[in-house]
Amino acid sequence: MSAEYQAVLWNRNKKLYDLTIAAGVVVFLGLFVGIGVATRTQATIETLLIRGFGAGALLLLHVVLAIGPLCRLDPRFLPLLYNRRHLGVCTFLLALAHGGFSILQFHGLGVLNPLVSVLASNGNYDSLSQFPFQALGLLALVILFLLAATSHDFWLANLTAPVWKSLHMVVYVAYGLILAHVALGSLQAPERPTALAVLLGIGFAGIASLHLVAGWRERAPAPDAAAGHSAVDVCAVSDIPLDRARIFLLADERVAVFRYRAEGGERIAAVSNVCQHQNGPLGEGRVVDGCITCPWHGYQYRPEDGCSPPPFTETIPTFSVRVERDRVLVDPRPNPPGTHAEPARLGTASGAGEPS
């Protein structure tokens, strides 16, 4: 992201990413149907395709939900995050194929409208073993459609990052509905596959564990609290890697404190840890060409005022900072987004801090 920025559109990386997804889906469906034909001689191709599309959607949804915590645990997974929304759209398309073929096969030949039949053919909502699991799947499909339809940056820009992020957190509701849809459906299957229940449990445990571990790992260090609104001693200057940051929790807000090179010596500046694009963790990024660069999608902000370089207009809150006796002190009160907060200057020879 720079003054010469141009929309990426369908660059080589995006095409390669999507071709890899498409090839993976084709291979998965081929293996699923092939193994099904060999092991389940009574199953029709239509039934195997319905199950294959559903299994593919469920597997891909687990991948989508795992990418976020994996990236927080290890930056080598960041390339997967680059176009995670493409994975989300592919998940919806597989779920749509699963739902569409299911409705046509099981509800398409009756006197009722197929969608009405899905909701009205089974009213046993008070029975666990006979619960109308199809309704749960239909509701999950509606949510996945909503997320896929609003995945483009147009909606992100117009809804604002916090609203867009909150909307897309509903994916966890869809995930819960899908797990219930599959689990309740397996209860009504003649063979009641135990392996499916085990796989669902492993998948849920894996996703939950990744999120818990990532949340525990990224806990912000708790500096000594200062009375009132006075500055908080967060760390020593040497604790902050050059051109990187450390993240602290001040007044219930995550603050990224950066040490970076500048004309005349090194500087210390503090900004909000939340990128305005998709709430990415700015404190896990680096200072590149004088700008804090988000590790998720490359959005940039000047450390002294939290403004994106022209022609971009995104802004983030800044925090007043000073250095005393090689200790970094940060005012926990955020300045309004885009407010200039003079960085603390460091001595060029020893790196000792100057009172500011």
Secondary structure, DSSP 8 states (H G I E B T S, - for coil): --TT-----S-HHHHHHHHHHHHHHHHHHHHHHHHHHHH-TTS-HHHHHHHHHHHHHHHHHHHHHHHHHHHHH-GGGHHHHHTHHHHHHHHHHHHHHHHHHHHHHHHTTSSS-HHHHHHHS---TT-STT--HHHHHHHHHHHHHHHHHT-SHHHHHHH-HHHHHHHHTTHHHHHHHHHHHHHHHHHTSSS--HHHHHHHHHHHHHHHHHHHHHHHHT--------STT--EEEEEGGGS-BTEEEEEEETTEEEEEEEEEETTEEEEEEEESB-TTT--BGGGSEEETTEEE-TTT--EE-TTT-B--TT---B--EE-EEEETTEEEE-SS---TT-----EEB-TTT--B---
